[in-house]
C-alpha cells in the first residue's frame, strides 16, 4: 500500500484530477491507513502466537531493512562506467579542444 500512496499524486496529476477530489481521497485514504494499521497492530499484539514469536519477526524485519539499506549504499558507491558511444564522442571532441566533464 505505501507504494500506491507514493505514486497516487503523480497519477492524479497526469490524469488532471480535480484537486479538491484528490485532496478528499488523499485525506480519507491516509486516515483509513492509520486506523487500519493501528487496529491490526492492536489485535495482532494481543495474539499469543505473535507474542511468542515477536523476537523472530523483529529480527526478520531488521534484517530486511539492513539489506535494503546496504543494497542502496552499494548501488550509490558503485563506480559509473561511461558508455562506449560517449567515450568515442569524447575522444573525437578532445581533438577539437572541448573539455569532457567526466
DOZAVEX-581631 format. One line per 2 residues: number of its first residue (from 1); their letters; for each residue x, y, z of N, C-alpha, C. Coordinates in steps of 0.02 Angstrom, whole numbers, always signed. Layout:
<sites>
NUM = A = X Y Z X Y Z X Y Z ~ ...;
</sites>
This chain:
<sites>
1 = XX = +40 -60 +0 +0 +0 +0 +42 +63 +0 ~ +99 +67 +36 +139 +128 +33 +162 +143 -38;
3 = XX = +174 +91 -77 +195 +100 -147 +141 +138 -185 ~ +79 +118 -177 +24 +151 -212 +14 +222 -188;
5 = XX = +23 +234 -123 +14 +302 -96 +70 +348 -119 ~ +128 +320 -136 +183 +361 -160 +169 +388 -229;
7 = XX = +141 +347 -273 +130 +367 -342 +61 +395 -356 ~ +17 +396 -307 -51 +422 -317 -51 +495 -339;
9 = XX = -10 +539 -309 -11 +609 -332 +13 +617 -404 ~ +61 +577 -424 +86 +580 -493 +32 +560 -542;
11 = XX = +0 +504 -528 -53 +479 -571 -112 +529 -573 ~ -129 +557 -516 -184 +605 -514 -166 +668 -554;
13 = XX = -104 +689 -551 -83 +747 -590 -83 +734 -664 ~ -58 +676 -685 -58 +658 -756 -129 +652 -782;
15 = XX = -174 +625 -742 -244 +617 -762 -284 +683 -755 ~ -250 +735 -731 -282 +801 -721 -344 +795 -676;
17 = XX = -335 +759 -621 -389 +751 -573 -402 +817 -537 ~ -464 +830 -522 -484 +890 -485 -448 +888 -418;
19 = XX = -417 +945 -398 -378 +947 -336 -421 +934 -274 ~ -480 +962 -272 -523 +952 -214 -540 +877 -206;
21 = XX = -555 +844 -262 -571 +772 -260 -510 +733 -238 ~ -451 +750 -265 -389 +716 -246 -375 +725 -171;
23 = XX = -382 +787 -147 -369 +801 -77 -416 +762 -32 ~ -479 +757 -51 -528 +719 -12 -508 +646 -8;
25 = XX = -492 +616 -66 -472 +545 -67 -407 +535 -28 ~ -361 +582 -34 -297 +576 +0 -306 +578 +76;
27 = XX = -346 +623 +100 -358 +629 +173 -395 +567 +199 ~ -448 +547 +164 -486 +487 +185 -441 +425 +183;
29 = XX = -401 +419 +130 -355 +362 +125 -302 +361 +179 ~ -275 +420 +195 -225 +424 +249 -253 +406 +316;
31 = XX = -313 +432 +331 -345 +415 +394 -362 +340 +397 ~ -388 +314 +342 -403 +243 +339 -341 +199 +349;
33 = XX = -285 +220 +320 -222 +183 +326 -199 +182 +398 ~ -199 +239 +431 -176 +243 +501 -221 +202 +546;
35 = XX = -287 +209 +538 -334 +171 +581 -326 +96 +570 ~ -323 +75 +507 -318 +3 +493 -253 -27 +519;
37 = XX = -197 +8 +510 -133 -18 +534 -130 -19 +611 ~ -160 +31 +642 -162 +33 +715 -204 -25 +742;
39 = XX = -262 -37 +712 -304 -92 +734 -271 -160 +722 ~ -239 -167 +664 -202 -230 +652 -149 -241 +704;
41 = XX = -111 -189 +720 -59 -195 +772 -89 -212 +840 ~ -144 -182 +855 -177 -195 +919 -200 -267 +924;
43 = XX = -234 -291 +872 -261 -359 +875 -207 -412 +867 ~ -156 -400 +825 -102 -448 +819 -59 -449 +882;
45 = XX = -52 -391 +915 -13 -387 +977 -45 -426 +1033 ~ -111 -436 +1031 -145 -474 +1083 -144 -549 +1068;
47 = XX = -122 -568 +1009 -121 -639 +990 -62 -674 +1024 ~ -75 -733 +1055 -22 -768 +1092 +33 -794 +1046;
49 = XX = +16 -813 +985 +67 -838 +938 +115 -782 +919 ~ +88 -724 +907 +131 -667 +890 +175 -649 +950;
51 = XX = +148 -651 +1011 +187 -636 +1070 +246 -684 +1078 ~ +234 -748 +1062 +286 -798 +1069 +342 -789 +1017;
53 = XX = +325 -763 +959 +373 -760 +904 +392 -689 +884 ~ +379 -641 +926 +392 -571 +909 +466 -558 +898;
55 = XX = +510 -593 +934 +582 -583 +925 +604 -605 +856 ~ +576 -660 +831 +593 -684 +764 +568 -634 +711;
57 = XX = +509 -609 +721 +481 -561 +673 +521 -496 +674 ~ +541 -474 +732 +580 -413 +739 +647 -421 +705;
59 = XX = +680 -478 +716 +745 -492 +686 +739 -494 +610 ~ +686 -525 +585 +675 -529 +513 +664 -460 +483;
61 = XX = +628 -418 +518 +616 -350 +494 +681 -310 +493 ~ +721 -315 +545 +784 -279 +547 +831 -303 +492;
63 = XX = +830 -368 +479 +872 -395 +426 +851 -369 +358 ~ +786 -365 +345 +761 -340 +281 +779 -266 +272;
65 = XX = +772 -227 +325 +789 -156 +321 +865 -148 +310 ~ +904 -188 +345 +977 -184 +337 +998 -202 +266;
67 = XX = +970 -255 +238 +987 -274 +170 +967 -221 +119 ~ +910 -191 +129 +888 -138 +84 +935 -79 +87;
69 = XX = +954 -60 +148 +1000 -3 +156 +1068 -18 +127 ~ +1094 -78 +138 +1159 -97 +110 +1157 -98 +34;
71 = XX = +1104 -124 +7 +1097 -126 -66 +1097 -56 -95 ~ +1061 -11 -63 +1059 +58 -87 +1128 +90 -83;
73 = XX = +1163 +80 -28 +1230 +109 -21 +1279 +81 -72 ~ +1276 +17 -84 +1320 -13 -134 +1305 +13 -204;
75 = XX = +1242 +24 -219 +1223 +50 -285 +1249 +121 -294 ~ +1244 +161 -242 +1268 +230 -246 +1344 +232 -251;
77 = XX = +1377 +187 -215 +1451 +187 -214 +1482 +153 -275 ~ +1442 +119 -315 +1468 +82 -372 +1497 +131 -423;
79 = XX = +1558 +117 -448 +1587 +163 -497 +1546 +162 -562 ~ +1537 +220 -591 +1499 +226 -652 +1544 +216 -712;
81 = XX = +1519 +182 -762 +1556 +172 -824 +1525 +215 -878 ~ +1568 +247 -916 +1544 +288 -972 +1531 +241 -1031;
83 = XX = +1471 +244 -1061 +1457 +201 -1119 +1506 +212 -1176 ~ +1517 +161 -1216 +1565 +163 -1271 +1551 +220 -1319;
85 = XX = +1488 +231 -1335 +1472 +284 -1384 +1491 +353 -1357 ~ +1487 +363 -1291 +1507 +426 -1262 +1583 +432 -1258;
87 = XX = +1617 +376 -1247 +1690 +377 -1246 +1717 +396 -1315 ~ +1686 +368 -1367 +1707 +384 -1435 +1693 +457 -1450;
89 = XX = +1637 +482 -1428 +1619 +552 -1438 +1668 +597 -1401 ~ +1688 +578 -1341 +1735 +617 -1302 +1804 +618 -1335;
91 = XX = +1824 +561 -1362 +1889 +557 -1395 +1891 +603 -1456 ~ +1837 +605 -1494 +1836 +649 -1552 +1831 +722 -1531;
93 = XX = +1799 +736 -1475 +1793 +805 -1451 +1859 +831 -1425 ~ +1900 +787 -1398 +1964 +809 -1370 +2010 +835 -1425;
95 = XX = +2003 +805 -1484 +2046 +827 -1538 +2029 +897 -1560 ~ +1968 +919 -1548 +1946 +986 -1566 +1961 +1035 -1509;
97 = XX = +1972 +1009 -1449 +1989 +1052 -1393 +1934 +1059 -1342 ~ +1879 +1022 -1348 +1825 +1026 -1299 +1845 +989 -1236;
99 = XX = +1814 +1007 -1181 +1828 +976 -1116 +1773 +927 -1100 ~ +1792 +865 -1084 +1744 +813 -1066 +1731 +817 -991;
101 = XX = +1667 +820 -968 +1654 +830 -897 +1667 +770 -853 ~ +1677 +711 -880 +1688 +652 -837 +1761 +643 -831;
</sites>
